[in-house]
């Protein structure tokens, strides 16, 4: 086989539809656009236009808002942290923070901080430095002999 013999599989590429190339082509003259009117012309952009009737997107009420000051937290369960410790990806004796969770592969990327949730059980004594934790999660961590340091409380105090 030579370079000049390389080609796609049969049917892998489809030639584009060439419109406006004579009446005999089947897509000549008006090029499949019908006859006259705004949509037969070039440069038409009338999506959402309903012929002067109030369009649907204006008939429906506005809903909700996006809080630009809101925080987007990563949520991590205690069971996930325990699984990472059992798999030797996290060091239970060291302080567990966002960087440790990302390097262990528990989180893909750090957002505005980590919030610990109480799903699963924690058997290891750990020290967590996180932005937030649910009451049940804090109880489970302290029951296992660990501590939770909330970073968000320190930031609000300043």
Secondary structure, DSSP 8 states (H G I E B T S, - for coil): --GGG----TTSS------SS-GGGSS-TTTTS-SSSGGGSSS---TT-BTTB--HHHHS-------TT----EEEEHHHHHHHHHTTSS-SSSEE-HHHHHHTTS-SS--S-EEEE--S---S--EEEESEE-HHHHHHHHHTT-EEEEHHHHHHH-
